[in-house]
Amino acid sequence: MAAIKSVLIIGAGANDVQHGDELDSAIYQIARVFKQLKVKTILADDNPFSVSLENTAVVDHGCVVPLKVESLVKIIEDYHPDAILPTLGNRRAFELTQELLEKGILRKEGIKILGVPEATIRQVNNAVLLERTLRQMEAPVKKTVTVNNYQDALDEATKIGYPVIIRSVLPKSSSTRRIVHDRSELADAVKQCLDQSRSEQVFVQQSLAGFKEIELVVQRDASGTMMMLAMIEDMDPIGIHAGDSIAFNPVQTLLDRQIQDMRDTAFAITRKLRIVGINHLQFALDPNSDRFYVIKSSPYFDRMVAFASQSTGYPIALVAAQLYLGKHLRDIDLGPSYVHHAALIEPTMDHIAARVPIWGFDVIPGASHLLGTEKRSVGTVFGIGRSSIEALFKAIESRYHEPTDFHLAAQKKLTEDQLIAKLVHPEAGRLFVLIEAMERGYSVSELAEMTKIDPFYFDQINQMRLLIKDIIEHAGKEPVLKKAKYYGLSNQLIASLWNTTQEQVYQMCVDHQLTSKYKEIEPSAGEFDQHTGSFYSALEDENEISKTPQPAALVIGTGGLRLGLSNAGDYFVAMMLQQLRSEGFNNIIVNSNPSSVTLSPLLTDKRYIEPATVENILQIINVEQPQLLVIPASYANLLAALKKYDLKAKLIVIPDELPANPVDNENQHYFFNFVYDGKYAYPLGTMASLFSPTELTYQATALRYPAELPTNITQQLGEQASAALMDEQQPGLYQVIFEQDGEGDYQQVGVQPLPLTATAFLSKVLRLNLPGLFIRLNTDGLGEQTAAILKPERDPGVVTYRTTFPFKALRVTGEHPGSDKVIGAHIHFLK
């Protein structure tokens, strides 16, 4: 293969229910490797929260364009790339690549497709073609037929046998999937899925509901060498979307022959499809017969690949980048931190990782809590421990604003009928329902039959239940405290169960020397001397960590993707870390979001996969003794608790709280944005809210830069806004808001920190690292060069920013868009 000098990367666009930070994280790492290997990168994307886009330290040419085939054709005409990489943009990137193939653009320009051959692109986009290939190679697949009307669907469902799954062929947006249990449900499901299909066809598929769901991440190089990077077990059975299930790496309940059979099948499929790089495969396993079925093959990066990488310590993205360029696994050198040929050694774990979903029901209460084949979670977090119980407790603790009692009190209020309904018809957060069911005397066999969850997990859940009961019955006792800390329970949960304070529990831990040690997450389970820089805590004797060289900055990440903030928080922290590193700081991050860009070794020297609890942060501070401590403002309880201690570090607060105003209404709002250094306010331009023809209001979630205002009004309001900032005590990024009333007058309605979503947008518009400026303002200041620093490289013209919401994916109607419900956004430079 001729040497590749330039690659067009298709990005993923706005975050949605199906994808979040993990694709931007993969782009960031892979593009950096390309850059080191002297390969130029062109990234096409329109996600304002992308760390990679417009970041010249990572990507050579960031093209902010709508993700449409016309945009890609124009980029190809302008840059003439040697190759195109579709594996970092989810399914949409595969569809766009196929459109380019059908137009003959790639063949005409001599552009290679990296990672997958042309035939595989078509098969990934067409389930019928993929199934045909799998059947030809005698891979075990479920029965699937394609129909275009109700009568044919009825005939095929009768042949296959109920229940069946009905889903759209080539869905217009997020795919509609319906489990149909009898003829009475079939007509509605077929109509809905036909309406969603671009080809006016639906699949009628054999249902495997109740089987175990097993996920494999495998890797192949161009010579055919293959590795299994992870085998992950979903606690919930088929019938509940894998993204909504608790998942464990490694698998917990499989026999070796089951593992080897699925591994061999995954290798055979990856070989048949001639995939180079990673392939994520999903299997349904019948626990009664050992028979399994292939249900999906996804040769692109996704949340599960990110989870596999972070939980094993194997640098999947860094290896895949070199595989895409034709290197073989045996020739990849991962540097001095890894043993020779580390890229070729399958990961082995001496710990367990648990991944749990994050829901958005607190801000969209109208969304159904029922779990099924359509995904309802909006993000994920994970925990790592020596046992599945410890990993699970840590993962749950890592969710944003998790109740201190882990929802236990709420479950006790359920009537027996309500409890049974939740067992039979599973809802989000079902783990706590299962704990309550065992507390009320339900047997393992009863619960396994009702839920189709493996009995092993009920043994684990029962241990969790008994541990909580033991803590309650032995309040203030050192032996039970030691047991609780061994299994990863936080001080705040123990304090809640003991009806005392976190400070008292923390002091008791210190008095009894129950402070955690730290273990390194590396992919050989300690067999080789390897150092990934990622750590988790364990109540053990040996400590594998040492103090980071100074100066050091300890940063608490904004956590898993949640509605409102989307991954603007991840963007802000990542760009801030980039600035800190350029200033000579050694960066330390505490984060439990497996998809986060901030967990990249390219940005951080050390990573703690831990919940951001008071005791964890105090212990890490005690080890690291950083000069800077950076914490999100939304972690209000953590900030309040830390004020009681002498931290010996400068505290900087990230303004990640969602703005309280302005509300969307019939009047337009104007936003005057500034960098304020404590003495002077430097303008960053103006924005205006855009009118929504569907909501018939002006919405602060849709913006135009710059605002269309007469010059004299802009000057007048700018002076008023600048004067208003003189009352602020803290340097930072600010926004002064004006409202234009029906009479045409302008009223100042608020001053607030620049929202992180707007910070990301303005950073792209002005080509400035505004998060980097924020950290400089709070460390050494900007000095006399401030005005020069803030001067734009070029006139950006008119730019729009429009947010996206998960209403359609969550099947919610009548929900009013608002800043707290945002899941993603698009940015568009108007010509």
MIDREN-473791 format. One record per residue (C-alpha): residue in three letters; x, y, z. Coordinates in steps of 0.2 Angstrom, whole numbers, padded with zeros to 4 digits, always signed. Example, Ala and Ser with C-alpha at 12.3 -4.5 7.8 and 13.67 -1.06 7.14 Angstrom:
2
Ala+0062-0022+0039 Ser+0068-0005+0036 
***
This chain:
831
Met+0000+0000+0000 Ala+0007+0017-0005 Ala+0011+0028+0009 Ile-0004+0038+0015 Lys+0000+0057+0018 Ser-0017+0064+0022 Val-0033+0057+0029 Leu-0051+0064+0030 Ile-0059+0059+0046 Ile-0078+0059+0046 Gly-0084+0066+0064 Ala-0100+0061+0073 Gly-0109+0077+0074 Ala-0120+0082+0088 Asn-0121+0071+0103 Asp-0137+0061+0104 Val-0144+0046+0114 Gln-0133+0034+0104 His-0116+0042+0106 Gly-0107+0055+0117 Asp-0089+0060+0121 Glu-0081+0043+0116 Leu-0080+0047+0097 Asp-0072+0064+0100 Ser-0060+0055+0112 Ala-0055+0043+0099 Ile-0053+0056+0086 Tyr-0042+0066+0098 Gln-0030+0051+0101 Ile-0030+0044+0083 Ala-0027+0061+0075 Arg-0013+0064+0087 Val-0004+0048+0082 Phe-0007+0052+0063 Lys+0001+0069+0067 Gln+0016+0061+0075 Leu+0018+0050+0060 Lys+0018+0065+0048 Val+0000+0061+0041 Lys-0010+0076+0039 Thr-0028+0075+0045 Ile-0044+0084+0039 Leu-0059+0083+0051 Ala-0077+0086+0045 Asp-0089+0089+0060 Asp-0101+0102+0066 Asn-0101+0098+0085 Pro-0096+0114+0094 Phe-0092+0103+0110 Ser-0078+0093+0100 Val-0061+0095+0108 Ser-0053+0089+0091 Leu-0062+0101+0079 Glu-0052+0118+0077 Asn-0038+0111+0088 Thr-0023+0113+0077 Ala-0012+0103+0090 Val-0022+0088+0085 Val-0030+0091+0068 Asp-0022+0100+0054 His-0038+0106+0045 Gly-0054+0107+0055 Cys-0069+0109+0043 Val-0085+0115+0052 Val-0098+0108+0040 Pro-0115+0100+0040 Leu-0112+0081+0040 Lys-0119+0079+0022 Val-0111+0071+0007 Glu-0111+0088-0002 Ser-0100+0094+0012 Leu-0088+0080+0010 Val-0087+0081-0009 Lys-0082+0100-0007 Ile-0068+0095+0006 Ile-0062+0081-0005 Glu-0061+0094-0019 Asp-0051+0106-0008 Tyr-0039+0095+0001 His-0038+0079-0010 Pro-0035+0067+0004 Asp-0027+0050+0001 Ala-0038+0041+0012 Ile-0055+0042+0022 Leu-0058+0036+0039 Pro-0076+0032+0043 Thr-0074+0022+0060 Leu-0074+0037+0071 Gly-0091+0044+0066 Asn-0104+0031+0071 Arg-0116+0023+0059 Arg-0119+0040+0050 Ala-0101+0040+0044 Phe-0103+0023+0036 Glu-0119+0029+0027 Leu-0110+0045+0021 Thr-0095+0034+0015 Gln-0107+0023+0005 Glu-0115+0038-0003 Leu-0097+0044-0008 Leu-0094+0027-0016 Glu-0111+0027-0025 Lys-0107+0044-0032 Gly-0090+0037-0038 Ile-0080+0051-0029 Leu-0068+0039-0020 Arg-0064+0029-0035 Lys-0062+0045-0046 Glu-0050+0053-0033 Gly-0041+0037-0029 Ile-0046+0038-0010 Lys-0043+0023+0000 Ile-0055+0018+0014 Leu-0046+0014+0031 Gly-0052+0001+0043 Val-0065-0008+0032 Pro-0066-0013+0014 Glu-0080-0006+0002 Ala-0091-0022+0004 Thr-0091-0021+0023 Ile-0097-0003+0022 Arg-0112-0009+0012 Gln-0115-0024+0024 Val-0114-0013+0040 Asn-0127-0002+0032 Asn-0138-0016+0026 Ala-0143-0029+0039 Val-0149-0041+0025 Leu-0133-0041+0016 Leu-0123-0044+0033 Glu-0135-0058+0038 Arg-0132-0066+0021 Thr-0113-0066+0023 Leu-0115-0073+0041 Arg-0126-0087+0035 Gln-0114-0091+0021 Met-0100-0093+0033 Glu-0112-0103+0045 Ala-0111-0091+0059 Pro-0126-0093+0071 Val-0138-0079+0067 Lys-0156-0076+0071 Lys-0170-0077+0058 Thr-0173-0061+0049 Val-0184-0056+0034 Thr-0188-0040+0025 Val-0206-0035+0021 Asn-0215-0019+0015 Asn-0233-0022+0021 Tyr-0243-0028+0036 Gln-0249-0044+0028 Asp-0232-0050+0024 Ala-0226-0046+0041 Leu-0240-0056+0049 Asp-0236-0071+0038 Glu-0217-0070+0043 Ala-0221-0067+0061 Thr-0232-0083+0061 Lys-0218-0093+0053 Ile-0205-0087+0065 Gly-0216-0088+0081 Tyr-0219-0074+0093 Pro-0212-0064+0101 Val-0204-0055+0086 Ile-0194-0039+0084 Ile-0200-0026+0071 Arg-0188-0013+0066 Ser-0185+0000+0052 Val-0174-0003+0037 Leu-0163+0012+0034 Pro-0171+0022+0048 Lys-0173+0041+0045 Ser-0167+0045+0062 Ser-0165+0034+0077 Ser-0170+0017+0073 Thr-0187+0011+0080 Arg-0187-0006+0087 Arg-0203-0015+0094 Ile-0205-0031+0103 Val-0221-0039+0097 His-0229-0052+0108 Asp-0244-0056+0098 Arg-0255-0052+0082 Ser-0264-0037+0091 Glu-0247-0028+0093 Leu-0241-0031+0076 Ala-0251-0018+0065 Asp-0246-0003+0075 Ala-0227-0009+0076 Val-0226-0012+0057 Lys-0235+0005+0053 Gln-0223+0015+0065 Cys-0207+0006+0058 Leu-0213+0008+0040 Asp-0215+0027+0043 Gln-0197+0028+0050 Ser-0189+0019+0035 Arg-0181+0028+0021 Ser-0184+0012+0010 Glu-0202+0009+0016 Gln-0197-0008+0023 Val-0196-0016+0040 Phe-0187-0031+0047 Val-0196-0045+0055 Gln-0184-0054+0067 Gln-0184-0068+0079 Ser-0184-0062+0096 Leu-0170-0068+0108 Ala-0177-0059+0123 Gly-0172-0066+0140 Phe-0155-0073+0133 Lys-0138-0066+0140 Glu-0130-0052+0131 Ile-0112-0053+0128 Glu-0101-0040+0120 Leu-0084-0043+0112 Val-0071-0030+0107 Val-0058-0038+0095 Gln-0044-0031+0085 Arg-0036-0036+0068 Asp-0021-0030+0058 Ala-0018-0030+0040 Ser-0009-0047+0041 Gly-0023-0056+0049 Thr-0017-0056+0067 Met-0031-0055+0079 Met-0034-0051+0097 Met-0048-0051+0109 Leu-0047-0035+0119 Ala-0062-0037+0130 Met-0077-0048+0133 Ile-0091-0039+0143 Glu-0106-0046+0151 Asp-0122-0036+0152 Met-0132-0040+0168 Asp-0148-0037+0160 Pro-0154-0049+0147 Ile-0158-0047+0128 Gly-0174-0037+0127 Ile-0166-0022+0137 His-0155-0011+0127 Ala-0136-0015+0131 Gly-0133+0004+0134 Asp-0146+0004+0148 Ser-0139-0012+0156 Ile-0126-0013+0170 Ala-0111-0021+0162 Phe-0096-0030+0169 Asn-0078-0032+0162 Pro-0073-0046+0162 Val-0088-0058+0160 Gln-0094-0065+0177 Thr-0105-0080+0173 Leu-0098-0089+0157 Leu-0089-0105+0156 Asp-0073-0106+0147 Arg-0080-0116+0132 Gln-0093-0102+0130 Ile-0080-0089+0130 Gln-0069-0098+0117 Asp-0083-0102+0106 Met-0089-0084+0105 Arg-0071-0078+0103 Asp-0068-0090+0089 Thr-0084-0084+0080 Ala-0080-0065+0083 Phe-0063-0069+0075 Ala-0070-0078+0060 Ile-0083-0063+0057 Thr-0069-0050+0058 Arg-0058-0060+0046 Lys-0073-0063+0034 Leu-0077-0044+0034 Arg-0058-0040+0032 Ile-0059-0027+0046 Val-0043-0018+0051 Gly-0043-0010+0068 Ile-0057-0014+0080 Asn-0074-0023+0079 His-0087-0023+0093 Leu-0098-0038+0092 Gln-0114-0043+0102 Phe-0120-0060+0105 Ala-0136-0068+0113 Leu-0132-0083+0123 Asp-0145-0096+0128 Pro-0140-0101+0146 Asn-0150-0117+0145 Ser-0142-0124+0129 Asp-0125-0115+0127 Arg-0132-0110+0109 Phe-0128-0092+0105 Tyr-0132-0080+0091 Val-0123-0065+0083 Ile-0134-0050+0084 Lys-0123-0036+0079 Ser-0106-0032+0072 Ser-0100-0014+0073 Pro-0082-0011+0066 Tyr-0082+0007+0073 Phe-0078+0016+0090 Asp-0092+0017+0102 Arg-0096+0018+0121 Met-0091+0000+0123 Val-0074+0001+0115 Ala-0071+0016+0126 Phe-0076+0006+0142 Ala-0065-0008+0136 Ser-0050+0003+0134 Gln-0052+0012+0151 Ser-0055-0003+0161 Thr-0041-0014+0154 Gly-0028-0001+0152 Tyr-0025-0006+0134 Pro-0023+0010+0123 Ile-0035+0004+0109 Ala-0036+0021+0100 Leu-0017+0023+0099 Val-0015+0005+0092 Ala-0029+0007+0080 Ala-0022+0023+0073 Gln-0006+0013+0068 Leu-0016-0002+0061 Tyr-0026+0010+0050 Leu-0009+0016+0042 Gly-0004-0002+0038 Lys+0007-0006+0053 His+0006-0024+0060 Leu+0003-0028+0078 Arg+0020-0036+0080 Asp+0029-0020+0074 Ile+0019-0007+0085 Asp+0030+0001+0099 Leu+0020+0008+0113 Gly+0035+0017+0121 Pro+0045+0015+0137 Ser+0029+0013+0148 Tyr+0024-0003+0140 Val+0033-0020+0138 His+0040-0024+0121 His+0026-0031+0110 Ala+0013-0025+0122 Ala+0002-0021+0108 Leu+0001-0039+0103 Ile-0003-0046+0121 Glu-0021-0048+0124 Pro-0026-0039+0140 Thr-0028-0048+0156 Met-0037-0040+0172 Asp-0034-0042+0190 His-0049-0031+0194 Ile-0067-0029+0189 Ala-0075-0014+0180 Ala-0094-0010+0181 Arg-0102+0002+0170 Val-0119+0009+0174 Pro-0130+0021+0164 Ile-0135+0039+0168 Trp-0153+0044+0165 Gly-0161+0061+0161 Phe-0178+0058+0169 Asp-0175+0072+0182 Val-0177+0085+0169 Ile-0188+0075+0157 Pro-0200+0067+0169 Gly-0212+0063+0155 Ala-0201+0050+0147 Ser-0205+0032+0150 His-0194+0024+0163 Leu-0198+0007+0156 Leu-0183-0002+0149 Gly-0184-0011+0132 Thr-0175-0012+0115 Glu-0174+0007+0113 Lys-0160+0016+0122 Arg-0166+0028+0136 Ser-0150+0032+0145 Val-0140+0047+0140 Gly-0122+0043+0147 Thr-0112+0031+0157 Val-0100+0031+0172 Phe-0089+0016+0178 Gly-0081+0010+0194 Ile-0066-0002+0197 Gly-0063-0013+0211 Arg-0057-0030+0217 Ser-0075-0037+0217 Ser-0090-0034+0206 Ile-0099-0027+0222 Glu-0085-0014+0225 Ala-0085-0009+0207 Leu-0104-0007+0206 Phe-0104+0003+0222 Lys-0091+0015+0215 Ala-0100+0016+0198 Ile-0116+0021+0206 Glu-0108+0033+0217 Ser-0100+0042+0202 Arg-0117+0047+0195 Tyr-0121+0065+0196 His-0131+0070+0211 Glu-0134+0052+0217 Pro-0145+0052+0232 Thr-0135+0048+0248 Asp-0145+0033+0252 Phe-0144+0025+0235 His-0163+0026+0232 Leu-0165+0013+0246 Ala-0179+0023+0256 Ala-0189+0026+0240 Gln-0190+0007+0237 Lys-0197+0004+0254 Lys-0212+0015+0250 Leu-0217+0003+0236 Thr-0233-0007+0238 Glu-0232-0026+0234 Asp-0241-0023+0218 Gln-0230-0009+0213 Leu-0214-0020+0217 Ile-0221-0034+0207 Ala-0225-0023+0192 Lys-0207-0016+0192 Leu-0200-0033+0193 Val-0210-0039+0178 His-0209-0023+0168 Pro-0191-0017+0172 Glu-0188+0001+0174 Ala-0172+0012+0175 Gly-0163+0010+0191 Arg-0170-0008+0194 Leu-0155-0013+0204 Phe-0162-0005+0219 Val-0179-0013+0216 Leu-0170-0030+0216 Ile-0162-0026+0233 Glu-0179-0022+0240 Ala-0187-0038+0233 Met-0173-0048+0241 Glu-0176-0038+0257 Arg-0194-0043+0257 Gly-0190-0062+0255 Tyr-0191-0065+0236 Ser-0180-0080+0232 Val-0166-0081+0219 Ser-0176-0093+0208 Glu-0191-0082+0209 Leu-0182-0067+0204 Ala-0171-0075+0191 Glu-0187-0082+0182 Met-0196-0065+0183 Thr-0181-0055+0177 Lys-0170-0067+0167 Ile-0155-0061+0176 Asp-0142-0074+0180 Pro-0143-0081+0198 Phe-0125-0076+0201 Tyr-0130-0057+0201 Phe-0143-0060+0214 Asp-0130-0068+0225 Gln-0120-0052+0223 Ile-0136-0041+0226 Asn-0139-0051+0241 Gln-0122-0048+0248 Met-0125-0029+0245 Arg-0141-0030+0254 Leu-0134-0040+0269 Leu-0119-0028+0270 Ile-0131-0013+0271 Lys-0141-0021+0284 Asp-0125-0025+0294 Ile-0120-0007+0293 Ile-0136-0001+0299 Glu-0137-0014+0314 His-0119-0010+0319 Ala-0118+0009+0319 Gly-0101+0016+0323 Lys-0092-0001+0324 Glu-0074-0002+0317 Pro-0076-0020+0310 Val-0091-0016+0300 Leu-0084+0000+0294 Lys-0068-0009+0288 Lys-0080-0021+0278 Ala-0089-0007+0271 Lys-0074+0002+0265 Tyr-0067-0014+0258 Tyr-0082-0016+0247 Gly-0081+0002+0241 Leu-0095+0011+0251 Ser-0093+0029+0252 Asn-0093+0039+0268 Gln-0108+0048+0263 Leu-0118+0032+0261 Ile-0111+0025+0278 Ala-0115+0042+0286 Ser-0133+0041+0279 Leu-0136+0023+0286 Trp-0128+0028+0303 Asn-0138+0045+0304 Thr-0121+0054+0307 Thr-0110+0066+0297 Gln-0097+0062+0283 Glu-0084+0071+0293 Gln-0086+0059+0308 Val-0085+0044+0297 Tyr-0070+0051+0288 Gln-0061+0054+0305 Met-0066+0036+0311 Cys-0057+0030+0295 Val-0042+0040+0298 Asp-0041+0034+0317 His-0042+0016+0312 Gln-0030+0018+0297 Leu-0044+0013+0284 Thr-0037+0024+0270 Ser-0036+0016+0253 Lys-0021+0012+0243 Tyr-0020+0014+0224 Lys-0018+0001+0211 Glu-0013+0004+0193 Ile-0024-0001+0179 Glu-0013-0010+0166 Pro-0016-0023+0154 Ser-0006-0038+0160 Ala-0013-0040+0178 Gly+0004-0036+0185 Glu+0014-0049+0175 Phe+0024-0036+0167 Asp+0032-0019+0173 Gln+0020-0007+0164 His+0014+0010+0168 Thr-0002+0017+0161 Gly-0004+0031+0174 Ser-0022+0026+0177 Phe-0027+0021+0195 Tyr-0041+0015+0206 Ser-0042+0013+0225 Ala-0042-0003+0235 Leu-0042-0006+0254 Glu-0026-0016+0253 Asp-0008-0015+0261 Glu+0002-0012+0245 Asn+0002+0005+0237 Glu+0007+0007+0218 Ile+0007+0026+0217 Ser+0019+0039+0220 Lys+0018+0058+0221 Thr+0017+0067+0204 Pro+0032+0079+0200 Gln+0028+0097+0204 Pro+0020+0108+0199 Ala+0004+0098+0198 Ala-0014+0102+0195 Leu-0028+0091+0202 Val-0044+0093+0191 Ile-0061+0085+0195 Gly-0069+0081+0178 Thr-0088+0085+0175 Gly-0092+0066+0175 Gly-0103+0057+0163 Leu-0113+0065+0149 Arg-0129+0073+0157 Leu-0143+0083+0149 Gly-0140+0102+0149 Leu-0122+0101+0150 Ser-0120+0088+0136 Asn-0101+0086+0134 Ala-0097+0104+0134 Gly-0090+0101+0152 Asp-0078+0088+0145 Tyr-0073+0100+0131 Phe-0070+0114+0144 Val-0059+0103+0155 Ala-0050+0095+0141 Met-0045+0112+0134 Met-0041+0119+0151 Leu-0029+0103+0153 Gln-0021+0107+0137 Gln-0017+0125+0143 Leu-0011+0119+0160 Arg+0001+0107+0151 Ser+0008+0120+0140 Glu+0012+0130+0156 Gly+0022+0116+0163 Phe+0009+0108+0175 Asn+0008+0090+0177 Asn-0010+0086+0176 Ile-0020+0074+0187 Ile-0038+0070+0183 Val-0052+0062+0194 Asn-0066+0056+0182 Ser-0077+0041+0180 Asn-0083+0044+0163 Pro-0076+0030+0152 Ser-0079+0041+0136 Ser-0071+0056+0142 Val-0057+0065+0132 Thr-0049+0070+0148 Leu-0044+0052+0152 Ser-0032+0053+0137 Pro-0013+0051+0142 Leu-0010+0065+0129 Leu-0019+0077+0141 Thr-0015+0070+0159 Asp-0001+0063+0168 Lys-0011+0053+0180 Arg-0029+0047+0180 Tyr-0040+0042+0195 Ile-0055+0032+0191 Glu-0064+0036+0207 Pro-0081+0044+0212 Ala-0078+0063+0217 Thr-0082+0060+0235 Val-0075+0070+0249 Glu-0064+0056+0256 Asn-0057+0052+0239 Ile-0052+0069+0235 Leu-0044+0072+0252 Gln-0034+0056+0250 Ile-0028+0060+0233 Ile-0023+0078+0239 Asn-0014+0070+0253 Val-0004+0059+0240 Glu-0002+0072+0226 Gln+0000+0089+0236 Pro-0005+0099+0220 Gln-0003+0117+0218 Leu-0020+0119+0210 Leu-0036+0111+0214 Val-0050+0113+0200 Ile-0068+0108+0204 Pro-0084+0110+0195 Ala-0096+0122+0203 Ser-0111+0110+0201 Tyr-0101+0099+0214 Ala-0108+0110+0228 Asn-0108+0097+0242 Leu-0090+0093+0238 Leu-0085+0111+0238 Ala-0094+0115+0254 Ala-0086+0100+0263 Leu-0068+0103+0257 Lys-0069+0121+0264 Lys-0068+0113+0281 Tyr-0050+0107+0278 Asp-0033+0115+0275 Leu-0030+0110+0257 Lys-0014+0119+0254 Ala-0019+0121+0236 Lys-0027+0136+0226 Leu-0045+0132+0223 Ile-0052+0136+0206 Val-0071+0133+0202 Ile-0077+0128+0185 Pro-0093+0137+0181 Asp-0102+0122+0175 Glu-0119+0126+0183 Leu-0133+0129+0170 Pro-0139+0147+0168 Ala-0155+0151+0178 Asn-0160+0164+0164 Pro-0166+0170+0152 Val-0181+0159+0150 Asp-0187+0157+0132 Asn-0201+0170+0128 Glu-0208+0181+0115 Asn-0194+0194+0117 Gln-0177+0193+0110 His-0161+0192+0121 Tyr-0144+0198+0117 Phe-0128+0192+0125 Phe-0113+0203+0127 Asn-0098+0191+0131 Phe-0082+0196+0140 Val-0065+0191+0147 Tyr-0064+0200+0164 Asp-0047+0200+0172 Gly-0053+0209+0188 Lys-0049+0226+0182 Tyr-0054+0227+0164 Ala-0068+0219+0153 Tyr-0062+0213+0136 Pro-0076+0210+0123 Leu-0079+0193+0115 Gly-0093+0199+0103 Thr-0111+0198+0104 Met-0124+0184+0102 Ala-0143+0184+0100 Ser-0156+0171+0103 Leu-0165+0164+0088 Phe-0184+0163+0084 Ser-0191+0145+0084 Pro-0205+0143+0071 Thr-0211+0128+0080 Glu-0211+0135+0098 Leu-0215+0153+0092 Thr-0203+0160+0105 Tyr-0185+0166+0105 Gln-0174+0152+0112 Ala-0158+0154+0121 Thr-0153+0137+0115 Ala-0152+0143+0098 Leu-0139+0158+0095 Arg-0133+0169+0081 Tyr-0115+0177+0081 Pro-0114+0192+0080 Ala-0130+0199+0085 Glu-0139+0210+0072 Leu-0139+0227+0081 Pro-0137+0245+0076 Thr-0119+0251+0079 Asn-0124+0264+0091 Ile-0135+0252+0101 Thr-0120+0239+0101 Gln-0109+0252+0108 Gln-0121+0259+0121 Leu-0125+0241+0128 Gly-0107+0236+0127 Glu-0102+0251+0138 Gln-0117+0247+0150 Ala-0112+0228+0150 Ser-0093+0232+0154 Ala-0098+0243+0168 Ala-0109+0230+0175 Leu-0094+0218+0176 Met-0085+0230+0187 Asp-0095+0223+0202 Glu-0089+0205+0199 Gln-0075+0200+0212 Gln-0069+0185+0202 Pro-0059+0185+0186 Gly-0067+0174+0172 Leu-0078+0173+0157 Tyr-0094+0182+0158 Gln-0110+0186+0149 Val-0121+0201+0151 Ile-0139+0198+0145 Phe-0151+0211+0138 Glu-0169+0209+0133 Gln-0178+0219+0120 Asp-0196+0222+0125 Gly-0211+0225+0113 Glu-0207+0244+0113 Gly-0190+0241+0106 Asp-0181+0246+0123 Tyr-0167+0236+0130 Gln-0166+0231+0148 Gln-0152+0222+0157 Val-0158+0206+0164 Gly-0143+0197+0171 Val-0124+0195+0173 Gln-0118+0177+0174 Pro-0103+0166+0170 Leu-0102+0162+0152 Pro-0111+0145+0151 Leu-0099+0131+0146 Thr-0110+0127+0130 Ala-0108+0145+0125 Thr-0089+0144+0129 Ala-0087+0130+0117 Phe-0097+0139+0103 Leu-0087+0155+0105 Ser-0070+0146+0106 Lys-0074+0139+0088 Val-0081+0155+0082 Leu-0066+0165+0088 Arg-0053+0152+0086 Leu-0048+0155+0104 Asn-0045+0142+0118 Leu-0057+0151+0130 Pro-0055+0137+0144 Gly-0037+0140+0143 Leu-0039+0159+0145 Phe-0050+0155+0160 Ile-0037+0145+0169 Arg-0024+0158+0165 Leu-0035+0172+0172 Asn-0036+0161+0188 Thr-0017+0157+0189 Asp-0005+0170+0183 Gly-0017+0182+0174 Leu-0015+0187+0155 Gly-0004+0202+0158 Glu-0002+0216+0145 Gln-0005+0205+0130 Thr-0023+0202+0134 Ala-0030+0213+0120 Ala-0018+0205+0107 Ile-0022+0188+0113 Leu-0041+0191+0111 Lys-0040+0198+0094 Pro-0048+0186+0081 Glu-0037+0179+0068 Arg-0050+0182+0055 Asp-0068+0188+0054 Pro-0079+0173+0057 Gly-0094+0180+0048 Val-0111+0175+0054 Val-0111+0159+0064 Thr-0126+0149+0071 Tyr-0128+0137+0085 Arg-0143+0126+0087 Thr-0145+0113+0101 Thr-0152+0096+0099 Phe-0164+0087+0112 Pro-0167+0069+0115 Phe-0186+0070+0114 Lys-0188+0060+0098 Ala-0176+0046+0104 Leu-0185+0045+0121 Arg-0203+0046+0112 Val-0208+0061+0122 Thr-0220+0073+0114 Gly-0225+0090+0120 Glu-0209+0093+0129 His-0203+0111+0129 Pro-0185+0114+0124 Gly-0174+0121+0137 Ser-0156+0123+0142 Asp-0157+0109+0155 Lys-0163+0097+0142 Val-0149+0099+0129 Ile-0140+0083+0123 Gly-0130+0090+0109 Ala-0128+0105+0097 His-0123+0110+0079 Ile-0113+0124+0074 His-0114+0132+0056 Phe-0103+0145+0048 Leu-0114+0155+0036 Lys-0105+0160+0020 
***
